[in-house]
Amino acid sequence: MTMRGASVRWLGAILWPSFFAAGVATMVFFAVVDPLDLATITWPRVAFSRELGYSIGFFMFWLCTASASLFTALLLRAPARDGATR
Amino acid sequence: MNAGSRKIDVRVVDGGGALYAKQPKVYPRETDGRFQRLRIAAVFWLLGMFYAFPWISIGGQQLVLFDLPARRFHVFGLTFWPQDFYLLTLLLVIAALSLFFFTALAGRLWCGYACPQTVWTEVFLWIERRIEGDRNARMRLDKDPWNRAKLVRKTAKHAAWVVFALWTGFTFVGFFTPIRELGAEVAQWRLGGWEAFWIVFYSFATWGNAGLLREQVCKYMCPYARFQSAMFDRDTLVISYDVARGEPRGHRSRAQLRSVGVAVSAPKTLGDCIDCRACVQVCPTGIDIREGLQIDCIACAACIDACDDVMDRVGLARGLIRYTTENELAGTPRQILRPRVYAYAALLCALVAAFAWGVVARAPLIAEVLHDRNALFRPLAGGAIENSYAVKLANKSDHAVALSLRPDTPLALHAIGNASVLLDPGEVFSLPLTLRAEPGAVRGRNPVAIVVVAADGSELARAKAQFFAPETP
């Protein structure tokens, strides 16, 4: 695998587990909370559909989980020493 | 063993600072045999369910429909509500435990026979074979420079893949939107945004995973592949090469082949492995099973079938590669049924029973009492006290229900007016209820039960509430 392959794998290791975790989180969250109830207590004047609520919820979860994965990936990277670039 | 003379498969990685060697493309050779027939049967069964279920309706209701906008799951004529979510959790626990059970029993059965990744890859490989030909033809085609014939074949393959993937994506979304309506929307080119997005998304994932990534999903993306070894022990059935019987491996002449069966007592110079590499060529993950159990092995048993075929042809006993246990290879008798397996099985039975009970005993009606938020109580002229409630009712059954409310309490309370309603199937309704206590009868905070009764007087549901009155009259 080339350098490009390595970075694809790095990206995959961030996106794929976070996607999976976000999917589970969305499922559990919206099983308990109706997106329409959530809409009435946040922006009652904006018309929301449930599909839109699920989608926003999913992408918000994905943003959180992907951020955590990215953080982990950065911590696992060997720190650059003596001015060496990675 | 002449291990010293064995060639080890190593290559120098080209420079450029890359630390990863490019994965050579795997061209699995087609094979036939009892395990391959079993796997094909599994493909037909599993994909048959996937592609057929959305099209089957009973009583006008799609057999399996996860209606997210309406927050209802319809599965085999049963309707599940968000309140039944714990059943889904239980189902996932059962699924996980089944995985433990089958892995402890016979290794990666899931990977080899039932994983969607394997099942769809099998179909994509079949399409590839029909268009590009067998293993040798495919390798030749990839080596050839780009020309007209190659372009035609590659385009045809990807077109077939894309069509199949789109059909898969369409079916997938058909589990969430009634598939007949979805079909009409597609036909009239007026598909909703999210539906179109998920069809394309799932099609792309199918095409990418089953067409392009294939064994790399199992090697690099699948978490199960990483932790399944924790469920193995020395009594787990695994696909293994019989080193004691096979080594030292080596080619032999035709004359030697025929003599092997006869001259068993003669001192053998070679083991039973004729080093034909059939097991390597059929492997969908491109490993050599003779090097021992590896994390890349998805237990598809293609090598067993290929080796059995070769053994039949050279006149040796089958089973040089077979399902066996580590203990058996080491000479101790196999013991498949062991405490670990019994423990998993018992736990699994208990959970399945709990799940079945949970499905059967689901309450047909949900009742929830909300006390009036504005006032705890309302004093009337003359000293009587009233409390107001909103009773949220949800009819989870598939027929209309006529019901009324009454308080069940030792206190001297009675309902004002006639709190009754007729609920359609699946209807959610908020029914107002007012309870009155006669002057001086009740003080302070008192728990009461609100009972929902059907027209025939039977109790359908019961909810808790509080009745408030002043501490001092």
Chai-1 contact restraints between the chains, C-beta under 6 A:
chainA,res_idxA,chainB,res_idxB,connection_type,confidence,min_distance_angstrom,max_distance_angstrom,comment,restraint_id
A,M1,B,Y20,contact,1.0,0.0,6.0,A-B,restraint_1
A,M1,B,K22,contact,1.0,0.0,6.0,A-B,restraint_2
A,T2,B,A18,contact,1.0,0.0,6.0,A-B,restraint_3
A,M3,B,A18,contact,1.0,0.0,6.0,A-B,restraint_4
A,G5,B,Y20,contact,1.0,0.0,6.0,A-B,restraint_5
A,A6,B,Y20,contact,1.0,0.0,6.0,A-B,restraint_6
A,W16,B,M221,contact,1.0,0.0,6.0,A-B,restraint_7
A,A31,B,P82,contact,1.0,0.0,6.0,A-B,restraint_8
A,A31,B,F85,contact,1.0,0.0,6.0,A-B,restraint_9
A,R50,B,P69,contact,1.0,0.0,6.0,A-B,restraint_10
A,E51,B,P69,contact,1.0,0.0,6.0,A-B,restraint_11
A,E51,B,W194,contact,1.0,0.0,6.0,A-B,restraint_12
